[in-house]
Amino acid sequence: MSTFHAVVWMDHSEAHVVMFDREHMEAQRVKSRSHHKHQGKNDDTSAFFADTAKALQGTHEVLLCGPGLARNQFRDWCSKHNAAVSAAVVDSVAADHPTDAQLVAMARQYFRKFDNMAADPSLS
């Protein structure tokens, strides 16, 4: 699904990738294959981050959320390994464990403000 916006809630064990537009929403989960959840080793996270970036292909703006450092480590990984996703990341914010519906509601509110400041052409 190619949409304008996506929100990703992630920690070191999984990522909830939710892509949405005005009328549609599509969610998927990307699981880490690592057994070393909180050590954040590059070898452990590289495949997980690559799978997450692949799920975001075609999205124009991405909001990253999560309780720990994984979201920022993912943003840094993308800046080195996936320029398209890196360019799409608009912000990284702390968030506990929302449901997918709560995540989309938070992202819609965030992007409404962001789009108004950036004059988003999709809102015309």
C-alpha positions as CSV (number, residue, x, y, z in Angstrom):
1,M,0.0,0.0,0.0
2,S,1.5,3.3,-1.0
3,T,0.3,6.1,1.2
4,F,1.4,9.6,2.1
5,H,1.8,9.0,5.9
6,A,3.1,6.2,8.1
7,V,3.7,5.8,11.8
8,V,6.1,3.3,13.3
9,W,6.0,2.3,16.9
10,M,9.1,0.3,17.7
11,D,11.3,-1.2,20.4
12,H,14.1,-3.7,19.9
13,S,11.8,-6.7,19.6
14,E,9.2,-5.5,17.1
15,A,7.9,-2.6,14.9
16,H,4.3,-1.8,14.3
17,V,4.2,-0.2,10.9
18,V,0.9,1.6,10.2
19,M,0.4,3.3,6.8
20,F,-2.6,5.5,6.3
21,D,-4.3,8.1,4.3
22,R,-7.6,9.9,4.8
23,E,-9.8,6.8,4.3
24,H,-7.5,3.7,4.6
25,M,-5.2,2.2,7.2
26,E,-2.9,-0.8,6.8
27,A,-0.9,-2.2,9.7
28,Q,1.8,-4.8,9.8
29,R,4.2,-6.0,12.4
30,V,7.9,-6.6,11.8
31,K,9.5,-8.9,14.4
32,S,13.2,-8.8,15.3
33,R,15.0,-12.1,14.7
34,S,17.5,-11.3,17.5
35,H,17.5,-13.1,20.8
36,H,19.5,-10.1,22.3
37,K,16.6,-7.7,22.6
38,H,18.1,-4.8,24.6
39,Q,21.8,-4.9,23.7
40,G,21.3,-3.0,20.4
41,K,24.2,-4.6,18.6
42,N,24.4,-3.6,14.9
43,D,24.6,-7.2,13.8
44,D,21.4,-8.0,15.7
45,T,19.4,-5.0,14.5
46,S,20.5,-4.6,10.9
47,A,18.1,-7.2,9.5
48,F,15.3,-6.0,11.7
49,F,15.9,-2.4,10.6
50,A,16.1,-3.5,6.9
51,D,12.8,-5.3,7.2
52,T,11.2,-2.3,8.8
53,A,12.6,0.1,6.1
54,K,11.3,-2.3,3.4
55,A,7.8,-2.1,4.9
56,L,8.0,1.7,4.6
57,Q,8.9,1.9,0.9
58,G,6.7,4.3,-1.0
59,T,5.6,6.3,2.1
60,H,6.3,10.1,1.9
61,E,6.3,11.0,5.6
62,V,7.1,8.8,8.6
63,L,6.7,9.4,12.3
64,L,8.8,7.2,14.5
65,C,7.5,6.4,18.1
66,G,8.6,4.1,20.9
67,P,9.6,3.8,24.5
68,G,13.4,3.5,24.1
69,L,16.3,4.1,21.8
70,A,15.3,1.8,19.0
71,R,13.4,4.5,17.0
72,N,16.5,6.8,17.0
73,Q,18.8,3.9,16.2
74,F,16.5,3.0,13.3
75,R,16.6,6.7,12.1
76,D,20.4,6.6,12.2
77,W,20.6,3.2,10.4
78,C,18.3,4.6,7.7
79,S,20.6,7.7,7.2
80,K,23.4,5.3,6.4
81,H,21.6,2.5,4.6
82,N,18.2,3.7,3.2
83,A,18.2,7.3,2.0
84,A,14.5,7.2,0.8
85,V,13.2,6.2,4.3
86,S,15.7,8.5,6.0
87,A,14.3,11.5,3.9
88,A,10.8,10.5,4.8
89,V,11.3,10.5,8.6
90,V,9.9,13.7,9.9
91,D,10.2,13.2,13.7
92,S,10.9,10.7,16.5
93,V,8.8,10.9,19.6
94,A,8.5,8.9,22.8
95,A,5.4,6.8,23.3
96,D,4.5,3.9,25.5
97,H,2.5,1.0,24.1
98,P,-0.5,2.3,22.2
99,T,-2.9,0.2,20.3
100,D,-2.7,0.6,16.5
101,A,-5.8,2.7,16.6
102,Q,-4.3,5.0,19.2
103,L,-1.1,5.1,17.2
104,V,-3.0,6.3,14.1
105,A,-5.0,8.8,16.1
106,M,-1.8,10.3,17.5
107,A,-0.1,10.3,14.1
108,R,-3.1,12.0,12.4
109,Q,-3.0,14.7,15.0
110,Y,0.8,15.1,14.6
111,F,0.6,15.2,10.8
112,R,-2.3,17.6,10.7
113,K,-0.1,20.1,12.5
114,F,3.0,19.1,10.4
115,D,1.1,19.3,7.1
116,N,-0.4,22.7,8.0
117,M,3.1,24.1,8.6
118,A,4.5,22.4,5.4
119,A,1.4,23.2,3.2
120,D,0.9,19.5,2.4
121,P,-0.4,19.2,-1.2
122,S,-2.5,16.1,-0.4
123,L,-4.8,18.2,1.8
124,S,-6.0,20.5,-1.1
